[in-house]
Amino acid sequence: MLKKIFFFLALFWTGIITVLCLIKSSDVPKINIQNLDKVVHAFFHFVFTSLWFLFLRKQFRNTRILKLLITSLLFSLFFGISIEILQELCTTTRHADVFDVLANLFGAVMAVIAIMMFSKYNKFVKI
C-alpha cells in the first residue's frame, strides 16, 4: 500500500513540475526576488528526488540504498534536462537555461544528502 502511495505522490509531483515549467511564462505570478526561480527549481527537484527514492525503496527492497539514491538523482537530472529542452523546443515564452539545470541538480544532491543523513536515524532507509 505504501508503495502505491509513494508512486502516486511521485507521479503527481512530476506532473506538477511539468505543468508549471511548460505553461506560458505570462501565466506564472511575477515576484521580484532575485534568483527565486532557481530556489524553486532546487525545491522542485529536492522533493522530486525524495519521492522517487521513497517509491524505489519500496519497489526494490533488496537493492542497495546507494544504487537507489543514484538512480533517483540521475532520474531527476535527466527529467530536468528534458524539461529544459521541451521549454526551448515546444514553448514560445520559455527558454532553456543551463542555470536551471544546475539548480535542479543542486536540489537533487541536497535530497540525496538529506536522505543519507536521515538514514542514520531511521531504519526504513538504512544505507
N, C-alpha and C positions, 0 to 999 in steps of 0.2 A: 504494500500500500504506500509506504513512504517513497519507494522508488517512483511510483506514478506521480506522486505529489511533486517531487523534485523535477521530474521530467516536464510536467506541465508548467511549473514555475519557470524553469529554464527556457522552455519554448515560448512562453508568454513574454518573458523579458527580452528574448531575441526579437520577437515581433515588435515590441515597444521601441527598441533601438532602431530597427529597420524603418519603421514608420517615421519616427522623429528625425532620423538622419536623411530621409528621402523626400519629406514634404517640402513644399516651396518655402524658401527662407523667409518670405514675407509673412507666412503663417506662424512663424516662431516668434514668441514675445521678445521684444528688444529690452535688454537690461545692460546698462552701460557700466559693466565691471570688466576691467582689463583681464583678458585670458580666461574669463568664466567658461567659455566653450571648451577649453582644454580640461578644466576641472570636471565639467560634465562628462566629457569623453572618458576621463580616468574613472569616474564613478560608474558610468555605464559598464565599463569592462571589468572593474573590480567585482561588481555584482554578477555580471555575465560569467566570469571565470569561476567564481564561487559556486554559483548554482549548477553549472555544468559539472564541476568537480563533484558536488554532492550527489548528482544523479549517477555519474560514472562510478563513484564509490559504492553505491548501492547495486548498480548493474553488474559490476565486475569485482565482487567481494574478495576474490583470491588474487587479484592483481596488486602488484606493489604500488603503494601510495605515490611514490615519486613519479612513476610512469603515468599515473592518472593526473598528477599535477602538471606534468609536462604536456600531456595531451590536452588538458583544459587550456593551458596557456597558449599553445600553438593554435588551437581552435579559435580562441579569442583573437589572436594576431591575424590569422587568415580571414576571419569574419570581418574584422575592422578594415583590412586592406580591401576586401571585396566591396564593402560599403563605400569606401572612398572611390573606387573605380566606378561603381554604379552612380555615385554623385556626379562624376565627371562625364560619364557617357549618357546617362539617362535623365538628367535634370538640366534645366536651363538656369536655375537660380542658385545652384550649389556647385562647388568645385572641389576637386581632390586636394588634400592638404597633408603633406608629409608630417607636419607637427601634430595633426590629429592622430595619425598612426602612432607616433611616439607617445602621445598622451594615452592612447588605448593600451599600448604595451606597458606603460608605467602602471596603469590601473590593474592590469592582469598580473604583473610581477608583484605588486602590493598584495593582491589577493593570495598569491602563492605563499608569500612571506607570512601573511596573517594566518593562513591555514597551517603552515608549518609551526608557527608559534603556538597556535591553539591546540595543535596535536599533542603538545607536551602535557596538556592538562585534560585531554578528552580522549576517552577510549575509542570513540567512533572513528576518529581519523588518525590513529596512531601511525607514525611513519616507521 
